[in-house]
Amino acid sequence: MEEKARAPSLTQNSKSVTLLSVRLTKGASVVRAVGFVHSFMPVKSTFPFVGLYLILMRNLARLTLAAIAVAGVGIAIPALAQVEQEILCGRTAAGELKVVSDFAQPVELPGSIFPGIPGYATGELAFHSTILDDATNDFFQLSTAADFRLVLLAKQPGVEIWNDTGTGFMDTNESFFIGSAPFDTHPIWNIVAGTPGSAYSLTLKLRDVTGLYPESAPMVLSFTPTQVRYPINLQPVDAGHATLLWPTNAVGWELQAATSLMPTNWTTITSTPGLAGTNFTLNIATTERQQFFRLHQP
């Protein structure tokens, strides 16, 4: 006899996310799941591997999608649209480099969606060359003869910027290739380990390697990690088994299970998960009448 499926009432915990409830029909291979799936935020970048993600044009509003999987059917629900943050690069009438930004700091970094990049990361914060002359604010287009680099002057422990080849973190005084105007450059900003609410800063400057312009004044960018919400996905296997999948970026997070939503009933699963691409995997028996799973950061 089939039991009635019911969606749990969720209370978000600052360290516990991605709750998945599994409802089973006795003697059948139907698995019902109600869960929260991580919203996907595509970005542009000079990284080769980021080409795996969708690349959107500059200033295009992007929709995050929240997906709910119910009885194997995916329902896509548009969420709040978000536009990339940018630092405009130009020059003054006197020929000095000038950078302008109008976003609030610290910039929030979401949980990393990039394979091999742990912690919190984004490629949405970009450097754009201005395409307009603004005499009122003494801000003009850059010469196409110039050749630009972003130079890292200082960084606080915990925050990093990846180099322009995607092979590692930038060192102090290392340069990131930007090139000639017009440019639209998206470095990957990364807090490897940090506390949500705390700010972590980088100091940078813009350099023209041709010498046409003097170096810009130093600029400070600060970042703060947001609460991570890693997804747990469920794949039915047969009448008695299913597979749980969650991102390998969730290093340090524990998979926990319970038969009810009472806070004291959660048990850490100690079985070693397998690997499938960029996901951890774990096969589970579906003999229980109901099971709940979550990722928890101790």
C-alpha positions in Angstrom: 0.0 0.0 0.0 1.4 3.3 -1.0 2.1 5.9 1.7 1.2 9.5 1.1 4.2 11.6 0.3 4.6 14.8 2.3 7.2 17.5 1.9 9.0 18.2 5.2 8.9 21.6 6.9 12.5 22.9 6.7 14.4 25.1 9.1 17.7 26.2 7.5 20.6 25.7 9.8 23.7 27.8 9.3 25.9 24.7 8.9 23.4 22.2 7.5 22.1 22.4 4.0 20.6 20.4 1.1 18.0 18.4 2.8 16.6 15.5 0.8 13.6 13.4 1.9 13.0 10.0 0.3 9.6 8.4 0.3 9.2 4.9 -0.9 6.2 2.8 -2.0 6.3 -0.7 -0.5 7.1 -3.4 -2.9 7.7 -1.1 -5.8 10.6 0.6 -7.5 9.2 4.1 -7.2 11.4 6.6 -5.4 10.0 10.0 -4.5 12.3 12.8 -3.7 11.8 16.3 -2.5 14.9 18.4 -2.3 16.7 21.6 -3.0 19.0 21.7 -6.0 21.9 24.1 -6.1 21.2 27.1 -8.4 23.6 27.3 -11.3 25.4 30.5 -12.0 27.3 30.5 -15.3 30.3 32.8 -15.7 32.8 34.0 -18.3 36.5 33.4 -17.7 39.9 33.0 -19.3 40.1 29.5 -17.6 40.1 26.7 -20.2 37.9 24.4 -18.1 35.3 27.0 -17.4 34.3 26.7 -21.0 32.3 23.7 -19.8 29.8 26.1 -18.4 27.6 28.4 -20.3 29.1 31.7 -21.3 26.9 34.7 -21.4 27.4 38.1 -23.0 28.3 41.2 -20.9 25.5 42.8 -19.0 23.1 40.0 -19.8 20.8 39.3 -16.8 21.0 35.7 -15.7 18.4 33.6 -14.2 19.2 31.1 -11.5 17.1 28.0 -11.6 15.8 26.2 -8.6 14.8 22.7 -9.5 12.6 20.4 -7.5 12.6 16.7 -8.4 9.4 15.0 -7.5 8.8 11.3 -8.5 11.5 11.6 -11.2 10.0 14.8 -12.8 12.1 17.9 -12.9 10.3 21.3 -12.5 12.3 24.4 -13.3 11.4 27.5 -11.4 13.0 30.9 -12.3 14.5 32.7 -9.4 15.9 36.1 -8.9 17.8 37.4 -11.9 21.4 38.6 -11.2 23.7 40.8 -13.2 27.5 40.5 -13.1 29.6 43.0 -11.1 32.2 45.0 -13.0 35.2 47.2 -12.6 35.4 49.7 -15.5 38.9 50.6 -16.7 39.7 53.8 -18.5 42.0 56.8 -18.5 41.9 60.5 -17.5 42.4 63.4 -19.9 45.9 63.6 -18.5 46.6 60.0 -19.6 46.5 58.3 -16.2 44.8 54.9 -15.7 41.5 55.0 -13.8 39.3 52.3 -12.5 35.7 52.8 -11.4 33.4 50.4 -9.5 29.9 51.0 -8.0 29.2 47.7 -6.2 29.2 47.2 -2.5 32.1 45.5 -0.7 32.8 43.0 0.6 31.7 41.0 -2.5 29.8 37.8 -1.6 31.4 34.6 -2.9 29.1 31.6 -3.3 30.1 28.0 -2.9 32.5 27.1 -5.7 30.9 25.4 -8.8 34.2 24.9 -10.4 35.8 21.5 -10.5 39.1 21.5 -8.6 38.4 24.8 -6.9 37.3 24.3 -3.2 35.6 26.7 -0.9 33.9 29.8 -2.3 34.5 31.2 -5.7 33.1 33.4 -8.5 34.0 34.7 -11.9 31.3 37.3 -12.0 33.4 40.2 -10.8 35.0 41.4 -14.1 37.3 44.0 -15.5 35.8 45.9 -18.5 37.4 48.5 -20.6 35.0 51.5 -21.0 33.4 51.9 -24.4 32.2 55.5 -23.8 34.0 58.8 -23.2 32.7 60.7 -20.1 34.3 64.2 -20.0 32.2 65.2 -17.0 33.8 62.5 -14.8 37.2 62.7 -16.6 36.9 59.1 -17.8 37.8 58.2 -21.4 38.4 55.1 -23.6 41.7 53.4 -23.6 44.1 53.2 -26.6 44.1 49.9 -28.5 47.9 50.2 -28.6 48.2 49.6 -24.9 48.6 46.1 -23.4 47.3 45.5 -19.9 48.1 43.3 -17.0 46.5 43.0 -13.6 49.2 42.9 -10.8 48.6 41.4 -7.4 50.2 43.5 -4.8 49.0 41.9 -1.5 46.5 39.3 -0.3 45.2 38.4 3.1 45.4 34.7 4.2 42.5 32.7 2.9 41.7 34.7 -0.2 43.2 34.0 -3.6 42.9 35.0 -7.3 43.7 32.2 -9.8 46.3 32.9 -12.5 45.4 33.4 -16.1 46.2 29.8 -17.1 44.0 28.3 -14.4 47.0 26.3 -13.0 47.2 27.8 -9.5 47.0 30.8 -7.3 48.7 34.1 -8.2 51.7 35.1 -6.1 52.4 38.6 -4.9 53.7 40.8 -7.7 52.6 38.2 -10.3 50.7 39.5 -13.4 47.4 38.4 -14.9 47.1 38.8 -18.6 44.3 41.2 -19.8 45.5 42.4 -23.2 44.4 45.3 -25.4 41.2 47.2 -25.2 38.4 46.4 -25.6 38.6 43.7 -23.0 36.1 41.8 -20.7 38.2 39.8 -18.3 36.8 37.5 -15.5 39.4 36.2 -13.1 38.4 33.5 -10.6 38.2 35.0 -7.1 38.5 32.3 -4.4 38.2 32.1 -0.7 39.6 28.6 0.0 38.6 28.6 3.7 36.7 31.4 5.4 34.0 32.3 7.8 30.7 33.8 6.4 30.5 37.4 7.5 34.2 37.9 7.7 36.0 40.0 5.0 39.2 39.0 3.1 41.0 41.5 0.9 43.3 41.6 -2.1 45.2 44.7 -3.3 45.8 45.0 -7.1 46.8 47.5 -9.7 46.5 47.9 -13.5 49.7 48.0 -15.6 50.3 48.9 -19.2 53.4 46.9 -20.3 53.9 49.2 -23.4 54.5 52.2 -21.1 51.8 54.3 -22.9 50.1 54.8 -19.5 51.6 54.9 -16.0 50.4 52.2 -13.6 47.0 52.8 -11.8 46.7 53.6 -8.2 46.3 50.4 -6.0 42.8 49.1 -5.6 41.5 47.0 -2.7 38.8 44.3 -3.3 37.3 42.6 -0.3 35.3 39.4 -0.3 33.2 37.4 2.1 32.0 33.8 1.9 28.3 33.1 1.7 26.6 30.1 3.3 27.3 27.1 1.0 24.4 25.1 -0.2 25.7 22.0 -1.9 23.1 19.8 -3.7 22.3 16.1 -3.0 20.8 14.3 -6.0 19.1 11.0 -6.0 19.2 8.4 -8.8 17.0 5.3 -8.4 18.8 2.0 -9.2 16.2 -0.7 -8.7 13.4 -1.7 -6.3 15.7 -1.9 -3.3 18.5 0.6 -4.1 19.3 4.2 -5.0 22.4 6.3 -5.4 23.1 9.6 -3.7 25.4 12.1 -5.5 26.9 15.3 -4.2 29.7 17.6 -5.4 33.4 16.8 -4.6 33.8 20.4 -3.7 32.0 19.7 -0.5 35.2 18.7 1.2 34.9 18.6 5.0 31.1 18.1 4.9 29.5 15.0 6.3 26.6 13.1 4.8 24.0 12.4 7.5 20.8 10.4 7.5 17.7 10.2 9.7 14.3 8.6 9.6 12.6 11.8 10.9 13.4 15.5 11.0 13.9 15.7 14.8 17.3 17.4 15.3 18.7 14.7 17.6 18.0 11.9 15.1 20.8 12.7 12.5 23.5 10.1 12.1 26.7 10.6 10.2 27.2 8.0 7.4 30.8 6.7 7.7 30.8 4.6 4.5 33.5 5.8 2.0 31.8 7.3 -1.0 32.8 6.6 -4.6 33.6 9.1 -7.4 31.7 9.7 -10.6 33.1 12.7 -12.4 32.8 15.7 -10.1 30.5 14.0 -7.7 30.8 11.8 -4.6 28.5 8.8 -4.9 27.0 6.4 -2.3 24.6 3.5 -2.9 21.9 3.2 -0.3 19.2 0.6 0.4 15.7 1.8 0.1 14.1 -0.7 2.5 13.2 2.0 5.0 9.7 3.5 4.7 11.2 7.0 4.7 14.7 8.5 4.9 16.1 12.0 5.1 19.6 13.0 4.0 21.6 16.2 4.5 25.1 17.6 4.2 26.4 19.0 7.4 29.6 21.0 8.2 30.9 20.1 11.7 
